[in-house]
């Protein structure tokens, strides 16, 4: 039996040592916000925080965790969706299908914890999760909004989204923030 601290609560888990943490979280703990995407730690849908570090739970065997490790899932990020990333995601309607978004939110929260004012390049390097719907521009805008960088007049998928704050760089400049991604993750 393993003891896990998930979202501040201790769980006694009966599972094989090689069981991926993803399945322990979903099947044994009953938290289904963390998603299965690829099973090989490439897509990021299963992203959680372990001791404050972003990890892909599909590749973490239960036996590699210690009783004192603190695991945070999307359900534990904030009690009422009040984390700045969650607020920004809702304000900008970031998700399309939404399947990858719990992992995206966990990755963005980890980024802002390490770098509270990321540049576009910082965001592109840190946000390696895959979004099959291609919402990368809205994800980037959401990270900037959560970081307190807004004043967004953004054309996204035929809609205009207006928000008040200031962009990094020249006032009114949108070219860097909303340029299509040059790499596919």
C-alpha positions as CSV (number, residue, x, y, z in Angstrom):
1,X,0.0,0.0,0.0
2,X,1.3,3.4,-0.9
3,X,0.5,6.7,0.8
4,X,0.1,9.7,-1.5
5,X,-0.5,13.4,-0.7
6,X,-2.9,14.5,-3.5
7,X,-4.2,18.1,-3.3
8,X,-3.4,18.2,0.4
9,X,-5.2,15.0,1.3
10,X,-3.5,11.7,2.2
11,X,-4.6,8.7,0.3
12,X,-3.8,5.0,0.9
13,X,-3.6,3.5,-2.5
14,X,-3.5,-0.3,-3.3
15,X,-1.8,-0.5,-6.7
16,X,1.2,-2.2,-8.3
17,X,4.5,-0.2,-8.0
18,X,4.7,0.1,-11.8
19,X,1.2,1.6,-12.2
20,X,1.4,5.1,-13.7
21,X,0.5,7.9,-11.4
22,X,-2.1,9.0,-14.0
23,X,-4.2,5.9,-13.4
24,X,-3.7,6.1,-9.7
25,X,-5.1,9.6,-9.7
26,X,-8.0,8.8,-11.9
27,X,-9.0,5.3,-10.8
28,X,-7.9,5.0,-7.2
29,X,-8.2,8.6,-6.0
30,X,-11.2,9.4,-8.3
31,X,-10.0,12.7,-9.7
32,X,-10.6,12.7,-13.4
33,X,-9.5,16.2,-14.4
34,X,-6.1,14.9,-15.3
35,X,-6.4,13.3,-18.8
36,X,-4.9,10.4,-20.7
37,X,-3.6,11.6,-24.0
38,X,-0.6,9.6,-25.3
39,X,0.7,7.4,-22.5
40,X,4.4,8.3,-23.3
41,X,4.8,11.7,-21.7
42,X,4.7,13.6,-25.0
43,X,1.3,15.4,-25.2
44,X,1.0,16.9,-21.6
45,X,-2.7,16.1,-21.1
46,X,-1.7,14.3,-17.9
47,X,0.4,17.2,-16.4
48,X,0.4,17.5,-12.6
49,X,2.7,19.3,-10.1
50,X,4.8,17.1,-8.0
51,X,6.6,19.0,-5.2
52,X,6.0,22.2,-7.2
53,X,7.5,20.8,-10.5
54,X,5.5,20.1,-13.6
55,X,5.4,16.4,-14.3
56,X,3.6,14.2,-16.8
57,X,1.8,11.7,-14.7
58,X,1.5,9.0,-17.3
59,X,5.2,8.3,-17.1
60,X,5.6,8.4,-13.3
61,X,5.4,4.9,-11.7
62,X,3.7,4.8,-8.3
63,X,6.7,3.1,-6.8
64,X,8.9,6.1,-7.6
65,X,6.9,8.4,-5.3
66,X,7.7,9.0,-1.7
67,X,5.0,9.4,1.0
68,X,6.0,13.1,1.5
69,X,5.7,14.0,-2.2
70,X,3.0,16.7,-2.7
71,X,1.0,16.0,-5.8
72,X,-1.3,18.8,-7.2
73,X,-3.9,18.0,-9.9
74,X,-6.1,20.5,-11.8
75,X,-8.8,19.9,-9.0
76,X,-6.3,21.1,-6.4
77,X,-4.9,24.1,-8.2
78,X,-7.5,26.4,-6.6
79,X,-10.6,25.5,-4.6
80,X,-13.0,27.5,-6.8
81,X,-11.2,28.1,-10.2
82,X,-9.7,31.3,-8.8
83,X,-6.1,30.8,-9.9
84,X,-5.1,33.6,-12.3
85,X,-4.5,31.1,-15.1
86,X,-8.0,29.6,-14.7
87,X,-9.5,33.1,-14.6
88,X,-7.6,34.1,-17.8
89,X,-8.6,30.9,-19.6
90,X,-12.3,31.6,-18.8
91,X,-12.1,35.2,-19.7
92,X,-10.5,34.5,-23.1
93,X,-12.4,31.3,-23.9
94,X,-9.1,29.5,-24.4
95,X,-10.4,26.0,-24.8
96,X,-12.0,24.7,-27.9
97,X,-12.7,21.0,-27.2
98,X,-11.1,21.4,-23.8
99,X,-9.6,17.9,-23.6
100,X,-5.9,19.1,-23.2
101,X,-6.7,22.2,-21.1
102,X,-6.2,20.7,-17.6
103,X,-2.7,19.9,-18.6
104,X,-2.2,23.3,-20.4
105,X,-3.4,25.1,-17.2
106,X,-1.1,23.1,-15.0
107,X,1.8,23.8,-17.4
108,X,0.9,27.5,-17.5
109,X,0.6,27.7,-13.7
110,X,4.1,26.1,-13.3
111,X,5.5,28.6,-15.8
112,X,4.1,31.6,-14.0
113,X,5.4,30.3,-10.6
114,X,8.9,30.2,-12.0
115,X,8.6,33.2,-14.3
116,X,5.9,35.7,-13.4
117,X,6.4,37.9,-16.5
118,X,7.2,35.5,-19.3
119,X,7.9,36.6,-22.9
120,X,6.4,34.9,-25.9
121,X,9.6,32.9,-26.2
122,X,9.5,31.9,-22.6
123,X,5.9,30.7,-23.1
124,X,6.7,28.8,-26.3
125,X,9.6,27.1,-24.6
126,X,7.7,26.1,-21.5
127,X,4.3,25.2,-23.0
128,X,5.2,22.0,-24.8
129,X,1.8,20.4,-24.3
130,X,-0.1,19.5,-27.5
131,X,-3.4,21.1,-28.3
132,X,-5.0,19.2,-31.2
133,X,-7.4,22.0,-31.8
134,X,-4.5,24.5,-32.2
135,X,-5.5,27.1,-29.6
136,X,-1.9,28.1,-29.1
137,X,-2.5,31.8,-29.7
138,X,-5.2,31.8,-27.1
139,X,-3.1,29.8,-24.7
140,X,-0.3,32.4,-25.1
141,X,-2.8,35.2,-24.6
142,X,-4.1,33.6,-21.5
143,X,-0.6,33.3,-20.0
144,X,0.0,36.9,-20.7
145,X,-3.3,37.9,-19.2
146,X,-2.7,35.9,-16.1
147,X,0.7,37.5,-15.8
148,X,-0.9,40.9,-15.8
149,X,-0.1,41.8,-19.4
150,X,-3.2,42.5,-21.3
151,X,-4.7,45.6,-23.2
152,X,-5.6,43.0,-25.7
153,X,-7.4,43.8,-28.9
154,X,-7.1,40.4,-30.4
155,X,-8.7,38.8,-33.5
156,X,-9.1,35.1,-32.7
157,X,-11.1,32.8,-34.9
158,X,-13.2,35.7,-36.2
159,X,-14.0,37.1,-32.8
160,X,-12.6,40.2,-31.2
161,X,-11.6,40.0,-27.6
162,X,-10.9,43.2,-25.8
163,X,-9.1,43.4,-22.4
164,X,-7.5,46.2,-20.5
165,X,-3.8,46.3,-19.4
166,X,-0.6,46.8,-21.4
167,X,1.4,44.6,-23.7
168,X,5.1,44.3,-23.3
169,X,6.9,46.4,-25.8
170,X,5.3,49.2,-27.8
171,X,1.7,50.1,-26.8
172,X,-0.7,48.7,-29.3
173,X,1.8,46.2,-30.8
174,X,0.3,42.8,-31.3
175,X,2.8,41.3,-33.8
176,X,4.8,39.2,-31.4
177,X,2.0,38.1,-29.1
178,X,-0.3,36.7,-31.8
179,X,2.1,35.5,-34.4
180,X,1.4,31.9,-35.3
181,X,3.7,29.4,-33.6
182,X,6.8,28.5,-35.6
183,X,7.2,25.1,-34.0
184,X,4.7,22.3,-33.5
185,X,4.8,20.5,-30.2
